[in-house]
Amino acid sequence: MTALAADRQTQSRHTGLQKYPVEAGEVIYKGAMVSVDDDGYLMPAQDTAAHRVVGVADEKVDNTGGADGAKDCRVLSGRAFRFAASSITQAMLGDLMHVVDDQTFDEGAGTNGVPCGRLVEFISTTEGWVYIPSGGVRKAGIADATYSANETAMLNDQLQ
């Protein structure tokens, strides 16, 4: 490929809404925290090794009768989501949270330490707002999730 010699119309899109192929045999409910495994197929988030949280399902998808990738699911990320918590405190604001299941998070790493985002607002010991960055959260065992200056600015705007 050579460098441009004239203007071009480059396609773009917002990365906060993506489609992911769904794992065979899975039902994903709208509003569920979702993750992908090493094969790249979407399923309800769970504390399972090799999973990576990518966001929250924007629709219900039933792929119980289909093969891997037979159906796609729209997933939101790049914003804060309100979920149930196992046991959190106000002092945990800004801390990395981990998956318990598709609607629950906790500060503890559980069995496999699957991170889901950062606690950005404490509601109670059993509920809070977790920020899941655009594109999801790095896998467990990889350096702590960080956010770009743009994501931090957007998050601060959303919380005001």
Secondary structure as the mmCIF struct_conf table of DSSP 4:
data_model
#
loop_
_struct_conf.conf_type_id
_struct_conf.id
_struct_conf.beg_label_comp_id
_struct_conf.beg_label_asym_id
_struct_conf.beg_label_seq_id
_struct_conf.end_label_comp_id
_struct_conf.end_label_asym_id
_struct_conf.end_label_seq_id
HELX_LH_PP_P HELX_LH_PP_P1 THR A 2 LEU A 4
BEND BEND1 ALA A 5 ALA A 6
TURN_TY1_P TURN_TY1_P1 THR A 15 GLY A 16
STRN STRN1 LEU A 17 PRO A 21
STRN STRN2 VAL A 22 VAL A 22
HELX_LH_PP_P HELX_LH_PP_P2 GLU A 23 GLU A 23
TURN_TY1_P TURN_TY1_P2 ALA A 24 GLY A 25
STRN STRN3 VAL A 27 ILE A 28
TURN_TY1_P TURN_TY1_P3 LYS A 30 GLY A 31
STRN STRN4 MET A 33 VAL A 36
TURN_TY1_P TURN_TY1_P4 ASP A 38 ASP A 39
STRN STRN5 LEU A 42 PRO A 44
BEND BEND2 ASP A 47 ASP A 47
TURN_TY1_P TURN_TY1_P5 ALA A 49 ALA A 50
STRN STRN6 ARG A 52 ALA A 57
BEND BEND3 ASP A 58 GLU A 59
STRN STRN7 VAL A 61 ASP A 62
TURN_TY1_P TURN_TY1_P6 THR A 64 GLY A 65
BEND BEND4 GLY A 66 GLY A 66
TURN_TY1_P TURN_TY1_P7 ASP A 68 GLY A 69
BEND BEND5 ALA A 70 LYS A 71
STRN STRN8 ASP A 72 LEU A 76
BEND BEND6 GLY A 78 GLY A 78
STRN STRN9 ARG A 79 ALA A 85
BEND BEND7 SER A 86 SER A 87
HELX_RH_3T_P HELX_RH_3T_P1 GLN A 90 MET A 92
TURN_TY1_P TURN_TY1_P8 LEU A 93 GLY A 94
STRN STRN10 LEU A 96 ASP A 101
TURN_TY1_P TURN_TY1_P9 ASP A 102 GLN A 103
STRN STRN11 THR A 104 ASP A 106
BEND BEND8 GLU A 107 GLY A 108
TURN_TY1_P TURN_TY1_P10 GLY A 110 ASN A 112
STRN STRN12 PRO A 115 SER A 124
TURN_TY1_P TURN_TY1_P11 THR A 125 THR A 126
STRN STRN13 GLU A 127 ILE A 132
TURN_TY1_P TURN_TY1_P12 SER A 134 GLY A 135
HELX_LH_PP_P HELX_LH_PP_P3 ARG A 138 LYS A 139
TURN_TY1_P TURN_TY1_P13 ALA A 140 GLY A 141
BEND BEND9 ILE A 142 ALA A 143
HELX_RH_AL_P HELX_RH_AL_P1 ALA A 149 LEU A 159
#
